[in-house]
Amino acid sequence: MQAKILRIQQVYNDLKIFTIEPQKVFKHKAGQYLMVFAQGYEPRPYSIASAPNDDNTIELHIRAYGGLSSFLCDTLNEGDMIDIEGPLGSCTYKAQCKKPILALAGGTGLAPMKAIIEKALSTKRDNPVYLYHGAKDKDQLYLNNTLTQWAQDDPRLVYRPVVSHTQDSDIPYGFLNEHIAQDFESLKDVRCYMSGPPEMLASLRDLVLEKKIDEKRIHFD
């Protein structure tokens, strides 16, 4: 189906947030992704960064690193149309589970994790939602202010930004797996969602398994 670009927001040097409106009813689950087609470029998957809503809009976080991504970021404007297909993916929010949530995101892997925690916080749950977002430097924590405010407004959300390349007095330094290892003695009673580079996911999966999580409660695409 086609989707109209309603808004484009520049949030970092090469990263933009697109708000699009499918021209047909689009029903998805928090954590899924869609495929985008445009101008003969190789189609690409993009995670949906917004939880399901009543206005049939979708948020995408797109970094211009060549091919279709650069075309979308450098060429398209608000009001333009793109072709989409979906929703796709099985790394979705499990509403029936009330266990504490551990959401781990690297770079723009934040997108599906944002949708999941947004959905989780909209439900009646008492257990905490932990969100760790890793980036190279503070500027790449592109929703740091928003997520910090969310955590201040809702005590169920525990937000932990981490930078790995440039030390900053305000942001913890290191890699996500180092901080998870330090912050959690056991993950036996936790449900974990993760998104980011494949090598990061492999390392984090090994770590949370070492922390005694049930393998069935690890979710990533």
C-alpha positions in Angstrom: 0.0 0.0 0.0 1.0 3.6 -0.3 1.8 5.9 2.7 2.0 9.7 2.9 4.9 11.3 4.6 3.4 13.7 7.1 6.5 14.9 9.0 10.3 14.6 8.7 12.3 15.6 11.8 16.1 15.8 11.8 17.4 14.4 15.1 21.1 13.8 14.2 23.6 14.4 11.4 22.4 11.6 9.2 19.3 10.4 11.1 15.7 11.5 10.6 12.4 10.5 12.1 9.6 10.0 9.6 6.0 10.1 10.5 3.9 8.4 7.8 0.3 7.7 7.2 -0.7 4.5 5.4 -3.5 5.1 2.9 -5.3 2.0 4.2 -5.9 0.8 7.8 -2.5 -0.5 9.0 -2.7 -2.8 12.0 0.6 -3.8 13.7 2.0 -5.0 17.0 4.6 -3.1 19.0 8.0 -4.3 17.9 7.2 -5.2 14.2 8.7 -3.7 11.1 7.7 -2.9 7.5 9.3 -2.9 4.1 9.7 0.3 2.1 9.9 0.4 -1.7 10.9 3.5 -3.7 12.4 4.5 -7.1 13.7 1.1 -8.0 16.0 0.8 -4.9 16.5 -2.5 -3.2 13.6 -2.7 -0.7 14.6 -2.3 3.0 13.0 -3.2 6.3 12.5 -0.4 8.8 11.3 -1.0 12.4 8.1 0.7 13.5 9.0 3.1 16.3 5.5 3.8 17.4 3.0 1.7 19.3 -0.3 1.0 17.6 -2.5 4.1 17.8 -5.9 5.4 16.7 -4.8 7.8 14.0 -3.2 5.2 11.8 0.2 6.9 11.7 3.6 5.2 11.9 7.0 6.5 13.1 10.2 5.3 11.4 13.8 6.1 12.4 16.0 6.2 9.3 19.7 6.8 9.0 21.2 7.8 5.7 23.9 5.2 5.1 23.4 4.5 1.4 20.9 3.0 -1.0 17.2 3.5 -0.2 17.9 5.0 3.3 19.9 7.8 1.8 17.3 8.4 -0.9 14.6 8.7 1.7 16.6 11.0 3.9 18.1 13.2 1.2 15.4 13.4 -1.4 11.9 13.0 0.0 9.8 15.8 1.5 6.7 16.0 3.6 3.7 15.3 1.4 5.5 12.7 -0.7 4.3 9.2 -1.1 6.2 5.9 -0.5 5.2 2.2 -0.9 5.2 0.0 2.1 4.5 -3.6 2.9 3.8 -5.2 6.3 3.6 -5.5 9.1 6.3 -8.2 9.5 8.4 -9.6 12.4 7.8 -11.7 15.5 9.8 -9.6 18.1 6.5 -8.2 19.5 5.3 -7.1 22.9 3.8 -10.0 24.9 0.8 -8.3 26.6 -0.1 -11.4 28.6 3.3 -11.4 30.4 3.6 -9.1 33.4 7.2 -9.9 34.3 9.7 -7.0 34.4 10.9 -6.0 30.9 14.5 -5.5 29.8 14.7 -3.7 26.5 18.2 -3.4 25.0 18.9 -1.2 22.0 21.9 -0.3 20.0 21.8 2.7 17.7 18.6 2.9 15.7 17.7 -0.4 17.2 16.0 1.9 19.6 13.0 2.2 17.2 11.2 -1.1 18.0 12.2 -1.0 21.6 10.6 2.5 21.9 7.4 1.0 20.5 7.5 -1.9 22.9 8.0 0.2 26.0 5.5 2.8 24.8 2.9 0.0 24.6 4.0 -1.6 27.9 3.6 1.7 29.8 0.2 2.2 28.4 -1.1 -0.9 30.2 -1.7 -1.7 33.8 1.5 -3.3 35.0 3.3 -2.9 38.3 6.7 -4.4 37.3 9.4 -2.2 36.0 10.5 -1.6 32.4 14.2 -1.2 31.9 15.5 0.4 28.7 19.2 0.5 27.9 20.2 2.4 24.8 23.8 2.2 23.6 25.5 4.6 21.2 29.0 5.7 20.3 28.6 9.2 21.8 26.0 11.4 23.5 24.8 13.0 20.3 23.8 9.6 18.9 21.5 9.1 21.9 19.0 10.9 19.7 15.9 10.5 22.0 17.8 11.0 25.3 15.8 14.0 26.4 12.5 12.4 25.5 13.2 9.1 27.3 14.6 10.9 30.3 11.3 12.8 30.6 9.3 9.6 30.2 11.3 8.1 33.1 10.6 11.1 35.2 6.9 11.0 34.4 6.5 7.3 35.0 8.4 5.6 37.8 7.9 2.2 36.2 10.4 3.1 33.4 14.1 2.9 34.3 16.1 4.5 31.4 19.9 3.8 31.1 21.8 5.5 28.2 25.3 4.2 27.6 28.1 5.6 25.3 31.0 3.4 24.1 33.5 5.7 22.3 33.4 9.2 23.8 33.3 9.6 27.6 30.9 12.2 29.0 30.4 13.2 32.6 26.6 12.9 32.2 26.4 9.5 30.5 27.7 6.1 31.7 30.6 4.8 29.6 31.2 1.3 28.2 29.2 -1.3 26.3 25.7 -2.5 27.1 26.8 -6.0 28.1 29.2 -4.6 30.7 26.4 -2.5 32.3 23.9 -5.4 32.2 26.4 -7.7 33.8 27.0 -5.1 36.6 23.4 -4.1 37.1 21.7 -7.5 37.3 22.7 -10.4 39.4 19.9 -12.6 37.8 17.5 -12.3 35.0 15.6 -15.4 35.9 12.2 -13.6 36.1 12.6 -11.1 33.3 11.4 -10.9 29.7 14.0 -9.4 27.3 13.6 -7.7 24.0 16.7 -6.5 22.0 17.5 -4.8 18.7 20.7 -3.6 17.1 23.8 -4.8 15.2 24.0 -8.6 14.9 27.3 -8.9 16.8 25.8 -6.9 19.7 22.7 -9.1 19.8 24.9 -12.3 19.9 26.9 -10.9 22.8 23.8 -9.8 24.7 22.0 -13.1 24.1 24.9 -15.0 25.6 25.0 -12.7 28.6 21.3 -12.8 29.5 21.4 -16.6 29.2 24.3 -16.6 31.6 22.1 -14.6 33.9 19.6 -17.5 34.0 16.9 -16.0 31.8 14.5 -18.5 30.2 15.5 -18.7 26.5 11.8 -18.5 25.5 11.7 -15.0 27.0 14.4 -13.6 24.7 13.0 -11.8 21.6 14.8 -10.2 18.6 14.4 -10.2 14.8 
